[in-house]
């Protein structure tokens, strides 16, 4: 194992972990530097299990025993150890979830490869809340979604909060960031997908009615938290779908709505769930 004991918050070797609470800075910096942060022992183990490469580990000494197997399996990757106060000074918050790791971002998966064989795809339009992004990925992993596509302005699935909320399941679901929105929805149609927007419109069909049709390939578009889906996107989809609700409630949180829709629209029939 390559263990380094930290003595100063200004140690340049731990620059990956500085200012983790500055959301704007980290959203710009992490993709540009080809890295992301895996927070907690469970999440970093899932990242490693998915084949992601660690740049370094970052933890308090009391967690060494818990991560002995991980550190031994990566003897050439530096592990930086510090007191709780020093680690908090570096990151900007108290570490209480065990260890962290700076991970190398995996190479993007070409859209054509991502869609090959997929029957159910989720598409996120401009969902900027990282908690919602992470929760949607967790539902996608659990409820038979084969891939997730995100619009250019959507939050980063590998941002620390997204990864943490997803419990690391973001590593299980292939995803890609689209470049031309909403024009790229045409690529889904050309690949044989029915493209449905989960949006309350005058002509939206109930989600169970679409489920009864059981389209062989379905892409479900989820809109942004505030304004909802853009008019351009609604014009580009094949149909709108809604979740019937009672007691005067007109909407669910987008993450909750995604879980309901993913379950109801899961593939049925001879091919069965993937």
Secondary structure, DSSP 8 states (H G I E B T S, - for coil): -EEEE---TT-GGGGGGTTTT-HHHHHHHHHHHTEEEEESHHHHHHHHHTT--EEEEEEEGGGTTTTHHHHHHTTTSEEEEE-HHHHHHHHSS---SS-EEEEE------HHHHHTT-SEEEEE-S---HHHHHHHHHHHHHTT--EEEE-TTS--TTSHHHHHHTTTGGGTSEEEE-SSTTTTHHHHHHTT-EEEEE---TT-EEHHHHHHH--SSEEEEE-BTTTBS-HHHHHHSSEEEE----TT-----HHHHHHHHHHHT---SSS---
